Structures are given as structure tokens and as C-alpha cells.
Amino acid sequence: MKKVLVATEKPFAKAAVEGIRKVIESAGYELVLLEKYTDKNDFIKAVANVDALIIRSDKASKEVIEAANNLKIIVRAGAGYDNIDLQASTSKGIVAMNTPGQNSNAVAELAIGMMVFMSRGQFKGISGTELKGKSIGIHACGAVGKIVSKLAHGFDMDVYGCDPYLSEATIKSQGMKFIEDVKDLYSKCQYISLHIPANEQTKKSINYDLLMSMPKGATLINTARKEVIDEVALLKVMQERADFKYITDIIPDNHAEMLQFAERYYATSKKQGAETAEANINAGIAAANQIVNFLEKGDKTFQVNK
């Protein structure tokens, strides 16, 4: 009997686990749960003899992957997959997947909520500004960016999009004004909503020059990854511009230093993008279905280590 391990330091909701179990057991597989573990060695032991693995923000590191004797597929329940060692996976012939689109609405709603929160002085009773008529730049216009665009239009904002992997026609079809050069996106928009992945091209790409080019009263919203921000440069921008605001759901490495700008800076205590009941269930069940489709039919639709 094939075994599927769900390893979640931060567990899925009960309804999501029930949905995953139904999919896995209906396929004739055994579901193994490892929840709220505090020792990495528990993860390493649990993965030793399973055929498939579902994770959330847990790290499928080289050490974990090398300990997996029968592992054939890893699925990260969510869009980002930088917590999977893709090289190690490929070396062992393991297929790595994500579940794109399952958390998109939750992340997009969070980004909009963060904009409102910062524009209204973090709800501390001070006079703020309205979003109506303001410009928002969506940096990466995939599933999340598309929904952010739709929601921003509801606030009567001017919406701009920039994505090197999408055509002008595609970006315009999502209700955004096309911007080809990312430098123009930042210099034009009072709000920037980040949705880029963390990879060798994007790490620390949100730099001093880009941030300093933003208009007066600028706000950067990061629901993507902390690695895409040049945190040293961001701190410098905060020091030099009393009008610049930053909000994120990924605590930066220099959080303690950033706290001196608490009136213009906010970070959630943990990553919040996928923390809705709906997203939790959707991503977990999607991961389970992808595992079954792969093991039964060889379906590699969402493979990320091609």
C-alpha cells in the first residue's frame, strides 16, 4: 500500500485534513500525519518510507530528501515552492509540485487589506488617506495579481501591471495598464503590491533605487517572499524618507531595526497569505488530488523541477 505523509509544523485545518484523507484513502493509499513537530529529526524519520509528501511552509531540505527511500513526489500546498530543494529532488528523480491558484484569493484580499490598514494609519485614530484615485502597481501579474487588480478597481484605483513572463495583451485583459519596465512601475505608482517568486533573478531585486523612485507617500506591500527585498536598502529608504511605508506578512531579518519606524512599518507575526479556512482546504485537497493523479496516471501538470 502506498503511503502519503502530510508533514505540517503548522497543521492544516481539521476540514482540510478530512478532505485530504478522503482523497488519499479513496485511492487505496495510507495517510500518515506528522503535525506540530518541533524536531527536524521527526520529519526525517517520518519521510523514510513514504511514497508521497505534502508540506506547507515546512522545508523539504536536501537532508530530508536524502532520507526518503521511496519518495516519488513532493507537493507544496501553496504557490511558492522555495522551501523545496529542487536540485536534491531532481537528483533523486522525485517530482516536485506546487498548487498554484488555490491560495490566490486569500493572498489578494490580504494585500488589499494591508493597503487599507496602512493608508488609514494602522487604525490608530489618526487622519489617513483614501485609496480612490491612487495608483497601484502590481509586480507580477499571475493568479494573485489578477485578483488584486480586480479588487483595486473596486476602490477606483489606477491599476498598472508589470510581468516579464506575460504579454501586453494578457496584462491588459486583466484590467491593468501595461508597464514594460519595472523601473517605470515603481516611479509611477504610490502603492506597489509584490507577487514575485524568490529565485536567483529576483532575490534582493527590490533595491534602493527602485524604492527611492516611488512617489511621495509610497507604500510597499509584500505578500510574496522576504528574500526578494534588499533589506539593508529598505532600512536606508525608511531612514531617508519619512513618507515611505512598508507592510509585509513575512518578518524581515532586520525586524528589530525596522521597529523604530513602527508608525510606518508593520509585519504580521507569521505568514498570513494562505491563512483562511477556504485556502487551507483548497490547497490541501488540491495537493492530495495531484499526488493521486501523478501516482495513478503520471500527471505532472504542476511539476516545478522540470
Secondary structure, 3 states (H helix, E strand, C coil): CCEEEEEECCCCCHHHHHHHHHHHHHCCCEEEEEECCCCHHHHHHHCCCCCEEEECCCCECHHHHHCCCCCCEEEECCCCCCCECHHHHHHCCCEEEECCCCCHHHHHHHHHHHHHHHHCHHHCCCCCCCCCCCEEEEECCCHHHHHHHHHHHHCCCEEEEECCCCCHHHHHHCCCEECCCHHHHHHHCCEEEECCCCCCCCCCCECHHHHHCCCCCCEEEECCCHHHECHHHHHHHHHHCCCCEEEECCCCCCHHHHHHHCCCEEECCCCCCCCCHHHHHHHHHHHHHHHHHHHHHCCCCCECCC
